[in-house]
Amino acid sequence: MNYNKTIDDIVNVTGLKEPFIRKIIRNFDDILKPYIKRGDKNSLLFDGNAIAIFDKVKQLKEQNFTIETIKEEIEKSYEIKDSQTKILDSKTENNLDIHFLLNRLEEYHKEAINAKNELIKTQLNLSLELNEKEKVIFIQSEQLKLLTDGRTPEEVKKEHREKEEELFKLKQQVDELELMKIKEQKRQAILKELQSLEGKWFAHKKRQGLIAELQNL
């Protein structure tokens, strides 16, 4: 198991508040214990199964369930047995990674908008104290700073190109994870169909076709 998720990751994925998450950890100790370990400086680290449980908690919370009722429902779903500890498998991990990548892209977009709004606000506030001639000089100067930030055109172009390359790589990762998700769903469907053909002697040819299709995934 990879214990590589933090409380901040749970907040980002589920939207639950940190105090509520810590309350769930205290009350769901018997459920969550197999999926949590202590990291550096006694920090809490979670594996993918814990993320899935918190996602279920969020769904039940949105239905106005009490913590006691949520715990009962979680216990029914997972039964805290070794045979059911593989809650996430690779498909859920892929979904989680997609969440992180999309959240990162969204954060970039929000930061850019906030920076632009703050700059405009600052310009307007300062310009109120200047006469018309000074306003023109000030705005032109600030626009130039915004474009270059004191750097050469070559440096600005290089930074812009690097950001575009990073964004492209992130989008590629999202596409790859989506493809893996589709393949996993198809694999599960084929396995389910193969199980349904067990014991049917006339379905030998169809079974062979499904096995070949499964091997090509």
C-alpha atoms as an extended CHARMM CRD file, in Angstrom:
* protein
*
       217  EXT
         1         1  MET       CA              0.0000000000        0.0000000000        0.0000000000  PROA      1               0.0000000000
         2         2  ASN       CA              1.1160000000        3.5280000000       -0.7230000000  PROA      2               0.0000000000
         3         3  TYR       CA              0.5400000000        5.8070000000        2.2420000000  PROA      3               0.0000000000
         4         4  ASN       CA              1.1370000000        8.9780000000        0.2290000000  PROA      4               0.0000000000
         5         5  LYS       CA             -2.0070000000       11.0340000000        0.8720000000  PROA      5               0.0000000000
         6         6  THR       CA             -2.3400000000       13.7360000000        3.5160000000  PROA      6               0.0000000000
         7         7  ILE       CA             -5.2860000000       15.4430000000        5.1930000000  PROA      7               0.0000000000
         8         8  ASP       CA             -4.8740000000       18.2970000000        2.7030000000  PROA      8               0.0000000000
         9         9  ASP       CA             -5.3350000000       15.7690000000       -0.1180000000  PROA      9               0.0000000000
        10        10  ILE       CA             -8.5800000000       14.5530000000        1.4920000000  PROA      10              0.0000000000
        11        11  VAL       CA             -9.7700000000       18.1830000000        1.7520000000  PROA      11              0.0000000000
        12        12  ASN       CA             -8.9650000000       18.7970000000       -1.9290000000  PROA      12              0.0000000000
        13        13  VAL       CA            -10.6080000000       15.6050000000       -3.1920000000  PROA      13              0.0000000000
        14        14  THR       CA            -13.7470000000       15.5520000000       -1.0150000000  PROA      14              0.0000000000
        15        15  GLY       CA            -14.3000000000       19.2000000000       -0.0860000000  PROA      15              0.0000000000
        16        16  LEU       CA            -14.7490000000       18.2160000000        3.5610000000  PROA      16              0.0000000000
        17        17  LYS       CA            -13.4190000000       20.6440000000        6.2050000000  PROA      17              0.0000000000
        18        18  GLU       CA            -10.2780000000       19.6110000000        8.0900000000  PROA      18              0.0000000000
        19        19  PRO       CA            -11.9020000000       19.7480000000       11.5870000000  PROA      19              0.0000000000
        20        20  PHE       CA            -14.6690000000       17.4260000000       10.3700000000  PROA      20              0.0000000000
        21        21  ILE       CA            -12.1020000000       15.0720000000        8.8170000000  PROA      21              0.0000000000
        22        22  ARG       CA            -10.1860000000       14.8690000000       12.1160000000  PROA      22              0.0000000000
        23        23  LYS       CA            -13.4610000000       14.1930000000       13.9380000000  PROA      23              0.0000000000
        24        24  ILE       CA            -14.1690000000       11.2990000000       11.5690000000  PROA      24              0.0000000000
        25        25  ILE       CA            -10.6470000000        9.9360000000       12.1530000000  PROA      25              0.0000000000
        26        26  ARG       CA            -11.2600000000        9.9090000000       15.9150000000  PROA      26              0.0000000000
        27        27  ASN       CA            -14.6970000000        8.3000000000       15.6620000000  PROA      27              0.0000000000
        28        28  PHE       CA            -13.8500000000        5.8500000000       12.8630000000  PROA      28              0.0000000000
        29        29  ASP       CA            -10.5890000000        4.5720000000       14.3390000000  PROA      29              0.0000000000
        30        30  ASP       CA            -11.5510000000        0.9070000000       13.9680000000  PROA      30              0.0000000000
        31        31  ILE       CA            -12.5180000000        1.4420000000       10.3130000000  PROA      31              0.0000000000
        32        32  LEU       CA             -9.6640000000        3.6990000000        9.2150000000  PROA      32              0.0000000000
        33        33  LYS       CA             -6.8170000000        2.1620000000       11.2400000000  PROA      33              0.0000000000
        34        34  PRO       CA             -5.6900000000       -0.2850000000        8.4900000000  PROA      34              0.0000000000
        35        35  TYR       CA             -5.4160000000        2.5900000000        6.0150000000  PROA      35              0.0000000000
        36        36  ILE       CA             -3.5130000000        5.1490000000        8.1220000000  PROA      36              0.0000000000
        37        37  LYS       CA              0.0570000000        5.3520000000        9.3620000000  PROA      37              0.0000000000
        38        38  ARG       CA              2.2300000000        7.9660000000       11.0140000000  PROA      38              0.0000000000
        39        39  GLY       CA              4.7720000000        9.8900000000        8.9350000000  PROA      39              0.0000000000
        40        40  ASP       CA              7.4520000000       12.4420000000        9.7650000000  PROA      40              0.0000000000
        41        41  LYS       CA              6.7890000000       14.5360000000       12.8700000000  PROA      41              0.0000000000
        42        42  ASN       CA              3.8700000000       12.2200000000       13.7300000000  PROA      42              0.0000000000
        43        43  SER       CA              1.8600000000       13.4330000000       10.7170000000  PROA      43              0.0000000000
        44        44  LEU       CA             -1.0160000000       11.2990000000        9.4280000000  PROA      44              0.0000000000
        45        45  LEU       CA             -0.6130000000        9.5590000000        6.0730000000  PROA      45              0.0000000000
        46        46  PHE       CA             -3.4030000000        7.7170000000        4.2240000000  PROA      46              0.0000000000
        47        47  ASP       CA             -3.6080000000        5.1830000000        1.4280000000  PROA      47              0.0000000000
        48        48  GLY       CA             -6.1570000000        5.1960000000       -1.3840000000  PROA      48              0.0000000000
        49        49  ASN       CA             -8.6680000000        3.1340000000        0.6170000000  PROA      49              0.0000000000
        50        50  ALA       CA             -8.9720000000        5.9200000000        3.1960000000  PROA      50              0.0000000000
        51        51  ILE       CA             -9.7210000000        8.4230000000        0.4100000000  PROA      51              0.0000000000
        52        52  ALA       CA            -12.5430000000        6.1770000000       -0.8130000000  PROA      52              0.0000000000
        53        53  ILE       CA            -14.0030000000        5.9690000000        2.6960000000  PROA      53              0.0000000000
        54        54  PHE       CA            -13.9340000000        9.7540000000        3.1200000000  PROA      54              0.0000000000
        55        55  ASP       CA            -15.6020000000       10.1510000000       -0.2650000000  PROA      55              0.0000000000
        56        56  LYS       CA            -18.4070000000        7.8630000000        0.9850000000  PROA      56              0.0000000000
        57        57  VAL       CA            -18.5820000000        9.9070000000        4.1960000000  PROA      57              0.0000000000
        58        58  LYS       CA            -19.0450000000       13.0600000000        2.1340000000  PROA      58              0.0000000000
        59        59  GLN       CA            -21.9100000000       11.5140000000        0.1660000000  PROA      59              0.0000000000
        60        60  LEU       CA            -23.6930000000       10.4230000000        3.3460000000  PROA      60              0.0000000000
        61        61  LYS       CA            -23.0600000000       13.7730000000        5.0500000000  PROA      61              0.0000000000
        62        62  GLU       CA            -24.7080000000       15.5510000000        2.1140000000  PROA      62              0.0000000000
        63        63  GLN       CA            -27.7730000000       13.4000000000        2.8290000000  PROA      63              0.0000000000
        64        64  ASN       CA            -27.8170000000       14.8770000000        6.3780000000  PROA      64              0.0000000000
        65        65  PHE       CA            -26.8440000000       11.5870000000        8.0380000000  PROA      65              0.0000000000
        66        66  THR       CA            -25.4670000000       11.8020000000       11.5800000000  PROA      66              0.0000000000
        67        67  ILE       CA            -21.9130000000       10.6490000000       12.2680000000  PROA      67              0.0000000000
        68        68  GLU       CA            -23.2650000000        7.5460000000       14.0200000000  PROA      68              0.0000000000
        69        69  THR       CA            -25.4320000000        6.6470000000       11.0260000000  PROA      69              0.0000000000
        70        70  ILE       CA            -22.5810000000        7.3530000000        8.6160000000  PROA      70              0.0000000000
        71        71  LYS       CA            -20.3630000000        4.9780000000       10.5810000000  PROA      71              0.0000000000
        72        72  GLU       CA            -23.0120000000        2.2510000000       10.4500000000  PROA      72              0.0000000000
        73        73  GLU       CA            -23.3440000000        2.6530000000        6.6910000000  PROA      73              0.0000000000
        74        74  ILE       CA            -19.5730000000        2.5710000000        6.1900000000  PROA      74              0.0000000000
        75        75  GLU       CA            -19.3010000000       -0.5940000000        8.2800000000  PROA      75              0.0000000000
        76        76  LYS       CA            -22.0030000000       -2.2120000000        6.1550000000  PROA      76              0.0000000000
        77        77  SER       CA            -20.1660000000       -1.2480000000        2.9780000000  PROA      77              0.0000000000
        78        78  TYR       CA            -16.6450000000       -2.2770000000        3.9940000000  PROA      78              0.0000000000
        79        79  GLU       CA            -17.2100000000       -4.7200000000        6.9230000000  PROA      79              0.0000000000
        80        80  ILE       CA            -13.6130000000       -4.1040000000        8.0420000000  PROA      80              0.0000000000
        81        81  LYS       CA            -12.4150000000       -7.4860000000        6.7150000000  PROA      81              0.0000000000
        82        82  ASP       CA             -9.1150000000       -8.3580000000        5.0540000000  PROA      82              0.0000000000
        83        83  SER       CA            -11.0090000000       -9.7490000000        2.0950000000  PROA      83              0.0000000000
        84        84  GLN       CA            -12.3910000000       -6.2690000000        1.4350000000  PROA      84              0.0000000000
        85        85  THR       CA             -9.3890000000       -4.0770000000        2.0920000000  PROA      85              0.0000000000
        86        86  LYS       CA             -8.7560000000       -3.6040000000       -1.6410000000  PROA      86              0.0000000000
        87        87  ILE       CA            -11.3970000000       -0.9100000000       -1.8910000000  PROA      87              0.0000000000
        88        88  LEU       CA             -9.6660000000        1.2650000000       -4.4300000000  PROA      88              0.0000000000
        89        89  ASP       CA             -7.3750000000       -0.8470000000       -6.6620000000  PROA      89              0.0000000000
        90        90  SER       CA             -5.6250000000        0.8510000000       -9.5780000000  PROA      90              0.0000000000
        91        91  LYS       CA             -8.8000000000        2.3280000000      -11.0720000000  PROA      91              0.0000000000
        92        92  THR       CA             -9.6260000000        4.4360000000       -8.0150000000  PROA      92              0.0000000000
        93        93  GLU       CA             -5.9930000000        5.5160000000       -7.6870000000  PROA      93              0.0000000000
        94        94  ASN       CA             -6.1660000000        6.7160000000      -11.2950000000  PROA      94              0.0000000000
        95        95  ASN       CA             -9.3450000000        8.6610000000      -10.5310000000  PROA      95              0.0000000000
        96        96  LEU       CA             -7.6070000000       10.2440000000       -7.5580000000  PROA      96              0.0000000000
        97        97  ASP       CA             -4.6090000000       11.2660000000       -9.6880000000  PROA      97              0.0000000000
        98        98  ILE       CA             -6.9660000000       12.8070000000      -12.2380000000  PROA      98              0.0000000000
        99        99  HSD       CA             -8.5470000000       14.8330000000       -9.4180000000  PROA      99              0.0000000000
       100       100  PHE       CA             -5.1270000000       16.1300000000       -8.3740000000  PROA      100             0.0000000000
       101       101  LEU       CA             -4.1240000000       17.0970000000      -11.9030000000  PROA      101             0.0000000000
       102       102  LEU       CA             -7.4370000000       18.8250000000      -12.6090000000  PROA      102             0.0000000000
       103       103  ASN       CA             -7.2820000000       20.6280000000       -9.2670000000  PROA      103             0.0000000000
       104       104  ARG       CA             -3.7790000000       21.8170000000      -10.0970000000  PROA      104             0.0000000000
       105       105  LEU       CA             -4.9200000000       23.1680000000      -13.4800000000  PROA      105             0.0000000000
       106       106  GLU       CA             -7.8610000000       24.8870000000      -11.7990000000  PROA      106             0.0000000000
       107       107  GLU       CA             -5.5580000000       26.4260000000       -9.1830000000  PROA      107             0.0000000000
       108       108  TYR       CA             -3.3120000000       27.8440000000      -11.9200000000  PROA      108             0.0000000000
       109       109  HSD       CA             -6.3340000000       29.4250000000      -13.5670000000  PROA      109             0.0000000000
       110       110  LYS       CA             -7.6470000000       30.9030000000      -10.3080000000  PROA      110             0.0000000000
       111       111  GLU       CA             -4.2400000000       32.2890000000       -9.3390000000  PROA      111             0.0000000000
       112       112  ALA       CA             -3.8950000000       34.0000000000      -12.7080000000  PROA      112             0.0000000000
       113       113  ILE       CA             -7.3560000000       35.5990000000      -12.4190000000  PROA      113             0.0000000000
       114       114  ASN       CA             -6.7530000000       36.7210000000       -8.8150000000  PROA      114             0.0000000000
       115       115  ALA       CA             -3.3950000000       38.2470000000       -9.7160000000  PROA      115             0.0000000000
       116       116  LYS       CA             -4.9370000000       40.1430000000      -12.6000000000  PROA      116             0.0000000000
       117       117  ASN       CA             -7.8180000000       41.4300000000      -10.4460000000  PROA      117             0.0000000000
       118       118  GLU       CA             -5.4460000000       42.5450000000       -7.6810000000  PROA      118             0.0000000000
       119       119  LEU       CA             -3.2990000000       44.3970000000      -10.1850000000  PROA      119             0.0000000000
       120       120  ILE       CA             -6.2990000000       46.2090000000      -11.6680000000  PROA      120             0.0000000000
       121       121  LYS       CA             -7.5670000000       47.0910000000       -8.1890000000  PROA      121             0.0000000000
       122       122  THR       CA             -4.1760000000       48.4930000000       -7.2060000000  PROA      122             0.0000000000
       123       123  GLN       CA             -3.9550000000       50.5210000000      -10.3960000000  PROA      123             0.0000000000
       124       124  LEU       CA             -7.4080000000       52.0320000000       -9.8820000000  PROA      124             0.0000000000
       125       125  ASN       CA             -6.7680000000       52.9380000000       -6.2520000000  PROA      125             0.0000000000
       126       126  LEU       CA             -3.4810000000       54.6230000000       -7.0170000000  PROA      126             0.0000000000
       127       127  SER       CA             -4.7080000000       56.3690000000      -10.1330000000  PROA      127             0.0000000000
       128       128  LEU       CA             -7.3670000000       58.2320000000       -8.1360000000  PROA      128             0.0000000000
       129       129  GLU       CA             -4.5780000000       60.2230000000       -6.5000000000  PROA      129             0.0000000000
       130       130  LEU       CA             -2.9640000000       61.2450000000       -9.7910000000  PROA      130             0.0000000000
       131       131  ASN       CA             -3.8720000000       63.8760000000      -12.3740000000  PROA      131             0.0000000000
       132       132  GLU       CA             -4.7980000000       62.9160000000      -15.9230000000  PROA      132             0.0000000000
       133       133  LYS       CA             -1.2740000000       63.1990000000      -17.2810000000  PROA      133             0.0000000000
       134       134  GLU       CA              0.1820000000       61.1620000000      -14.4360000000  PROA      134             0.0000000000
       135       135  LYS       CA             -2.5410000000       58.5500000000      -14.9300000000  PROA      135             0.0000000000
       136       136  VAL       CA             -1.4600000000       57.9510000000      -18.5110000000  PROA      136             0.0000000000
       137       137  ILE       CA              2.2050000000       57.6400000000      -17.5080000000  PROA      137             0.0000000000
       138       138  PHE       CA              1.3720000000       55.3910000000      -14.5610000000  PROA      138             0.0000000000
       139       139  ILE       CA             -0.9040000000       53.0290000000      -16.5170000000  PROA      139             0.0000000000
       140       140  GLN       CA              1.5540000000       52.7240000000      -19.3910000000  PROA      140             0.0000000000
       141       141  SER       CA              4.3550000000       51.9840000000      -16.9340000000  PROA      141             0.0000000000
       142       142  GLU       CA              2.3150000000       49.3510000000      -15.0750000000  PROA      142             0.0000000000
       143       143  GLN       CA              1.2630000000       47.6980000000      -18.3340000000  PROA      143             0.0000000000
       144       144  LEU       CA              4.8990000000       47.4620000000      -19.3610000000  PROA      144             0.0000000000
       145       145  LYS       CA              5.7870000000       45.9180000000      -15.9850000000  PROA      145             0.0000000000
       146       146  LEU       CA              2.9330000000       43.4530000000      -16.3360000000  PROA      146             0.0000000000
       147       147  LEU       CA              4.1990000000       42.3840000000      -19.7380000000  PROA      147             0.0000000000
       148       148  THR       CA              7.8720000000       42.0380000000      -18.8940000000  PROA      148             0.0000000000
       149       149  ASP       CA              8.2460000000       42.2720000000      -15.0990000000  PROA      149             0.0000000000
       150       150  GLY       CA             11.6090000000       43.9090000000      -15.7470000000  PROA      150             0.0000000000
       151       151  ARG       CA             12.8040000000       41.0050000000      -17.8950000000  PROA      151             0.0000000000
       152       152  THR       CA             13.9810000000       40.9150000000      -21.4760000000  PROA      152             0.0000000000
       153       153  PRO       CA             11.5000000000       39.8480000000      -24.1880000000  PROA      153             0.0000000000
       154       154  GLU       CA             13.5170000000       36.6350000000      -24.6250000000  PROA      154             0.0000000000
       155       155  GLU       CA             13.1370000000       35.7780000000      -20.9340000000  PROA      155             0.0000000000
       156       156  VAL       CA              9.3970000000       36.4850000000      -21.0500000000  PROA      156             0.0000000000
       157       157  LYS       CA              8.9960000000       34.2530000000      -24.1130000000  PROA      157             0.0000000000
       158       158  LYS       CA             11.0150000000       31.4830000000      -22.4640000000  PROA      158             0.0000000000
       159       159  GLU       CA              8.8940000000       31.5540000000      -19.3010000000  PROA      159             0.0000000000
       160       160  HSD       CA              5.6830000000       31.5650000000      -21.3200000000  PROA      160             0.0000000000
       161       161  ARG       CA              6.9280000000       28.6200000000      -23.3840000000  PROA      161             0.0000000000
       162       162  GLU       CA              7.8790000000       26.6770000000      -20.2510000000  PROA      162             0.0000000000
       163       163  LYS       CA              4.4400000000       27.2260000000      -18.7200000000  PROA      163             0.0000000000
       164       164  GLU       CA              2.7600000000       26.0810000000      -21.9260000000  PROA      164             0.0000000000
       165       165  GLU       CA              4.9290000000       22.9490000000      -21.9610000000  PROA      165             0.0000000000
       166       166  GLU       CA              4.0620000000       22.1930000000      -18.3220000000  PROA      166             0.0000000000
       167       167  LEU       CA              0.3530000000       22.6430000000      -19.0250000000  PROA      167             0.0000000000
       168       168  PHE       CA              0.6390000000       20.3740000000      -22.0740000000  PROA      168             0.0000000000
       169       169  LYS       CA              2.3450000000       17.6740000000      -20.0140000000  PROA      169             0.0000000000
       170       170  LEU       CA             -0.3680000000       17.8830000000      -17.3500000000  PROA      170             0.0000000000
       171       171  LYS       CA             -3.0650000000       17.5110000000      -19.9940000000  PROA      171             0.0000000000
       172       172  GLN       CA             -1.2180000000       14.5150000000      -21.4490000000  PROA      172             0.0000000000
       173       173  GLN       CA             -1.1430000000       12.8870000000      -18.0060000000  PROA      173             0.0000000000
       174       174  VAL       CA             -4.8890000000       13.4540000000      -17.6250000000  PROA      174             0.0000000000
       175       175  ASP       CA             -5.5160000000       11.8830000000      -21.0500000000  PROA      175             0.0000000000
       176       176  GLU       CA             -3.3300000000        8.8820000000      -20.2040000000  PROA      176             0.0000000000
       177       177  LEU       CA             -5.1100000000        8.3200000000      -16.8990000000  PROA      177             0.0000000000
       178       178  GLU       CA             -8.5020000000        8.5720000000      -18.5880000000  PROA      178             0.0000000000
       179       179  LEU       CA             -7.3930000000        5.9410000000      -21.1300000000  PROA      179             0.0000000000
       180       180  MET       CA             -6.2300000000        3.6570000000      -18.3160000000  PROA      180             0.0000000000
       181       181  LYS       CA             -9.5940000000        4.1190000000      -16.6280000000  PROA      181             0.0000000000
       182       182  ILE       CA            -11.4800000000        3.1730000000      -19.8230000000  PROA      182             0.0000000000
       183       183  LYS       CA             -9.2960000000        0.0930000000      -20.3430000000  PROA      183             0.0000000000
       184       184  GLU       CA             -9.8670000000       -1.0110000000      -16.7380000000  PROA      184             0.0000000000
       185       185  GLN       CA            -13.6320000000       -0.6200000000      -17.1090000000  PROA      185             0.0000000000
       186       186  LYS       CA            -13.5370000000       -2.6470000000      -20.3190000000  PROA      186             0.0000000000
       187       187  ARG       CA            -11.3910000000       -5.3230000000      -18.6710000000  PROA      187             0.0000000000
       188       188  GLN       CA            -13.8700000000       -5.6310000000      -15.7890000000  PROA      188             0.0000000000
       189       189  ALA       CA            -16.7580000000       -5.9350000000      -18.2580000000  PROA      189             0.0000000000
       190       190  ILE       CA            -14.9710000000       -8.7150000000      -20.1740000000  PROA      190             0.0000000000
       191       191  LEU       CA            -14.1580000000      -10.5920000000      -16.9590000000  PROA      191             0.0000000000
       192       192  LYS       CA            -17.7920000000      -10.3230000000      -15.8700000000  PROA      192             0.0000000000
       193       193  GLU       CA            -18.9670000000      -11.6680000000      -19.2170000000  PROA      193             0.0000000000
       194       194  LEU       CA            -16.4640000000      -14.5470000000      -19.0460000000  PROA      194             0.0000000000
       195       195  GLN       CA            -17.8020000000      -15.4590000000      -15.6090000000  PROA      195             0.0000000000
       196       196  SER       CA            -21.3380000000      -15.5490000000      -17.0050000000  PROA      196             0.0000000000
       197       197  LEU       CA            -20.2110000000      -18.0560000000      -19.6660000000  PROA      197             0.0000000000
       198       198  GLU       CA            -18.7690000000      -20.5430000000      -17.1300000000  PROA      198             0.0000000000
       199       199  GLY       CA            -20.2620000000      -24.0100000000      -17.6460000000  PROA      199             0.0000000000
       200       200  LYS       CA            -21.8150000000      -23.1970000000      -21.0190000000  PROA      200             0.0000000000
       201       201  TRP       CA            -20.2410000000      -25.6780000000      -23.4680000000  PROA      201             0.0000000000
       202       202  PHE       CA            -21.6230000000      -23.9400000000      -26.5510000000  PROA      202             0.0000000000
       203       203  ALA       CA            -19.9120000000      -20.6700000000      -25.6490000000  PROA      203             0.0000000000
       204       204  HSD       CA            -16.3150000000      -21.9040000000      -26.1760000000  PROA      204             0.0000000000
       205       205  LYS       CA            -15.7400000000      -19.7810000000      -29.2840000000  PROA      205             0.0000000000
       206       206  LYS       CA            -17.1280000000      -16.6710000000      -27.6400000000  PROA      206             0.0000000000
       207       207  ARG       CA            -14.9510000000      -17.2880000000      -24.5490000000  PROA      207             0.0000000000
       208       208  GLN       CA            -11.8540000000      -17.5280000000      -26.7270000000  PROA      208             0.0000000000
       209       209  GLY       CA            -12.7560000000      -14.2470000000      -28.4080000000  PROA      209             0.0000000000
       210       210  LEU       CA            -13.2110000000      -12.5130000000      -25.0670000000  PROA      210             0.0000000000
       211       211  ILE       CA             -9.8950000000      -13.8820000000      -23.7650000000  PROA      211             0.0000000000
       212       212  ALA       CA             -8.1160000000      -12.6380000000      -26.8800000000  PROA      212             0.0000000000
       213       213  GLU       CA             -9.7520000000       -9.2330000000      -26.4780000000  PROA      213             0.0000000000
       214       214  LEU       CA             -8.6780000000       -9.1780000000      -22.8260000000  PROA      214             0.0000000000
       215       215  GLN       CA             -5.0700000000       -9.9850000000      -23.7500000000  PROA      215             0.0000000000
       216       216  ASN       CA             -4.9950000000       -7.1440000000      -26.2800000000  PROA      216             0.0000000000
       217       217  LEU       CA             -5.9470000000       -4.5140000000      -23.6980000000  PROA      217             0.0000000000
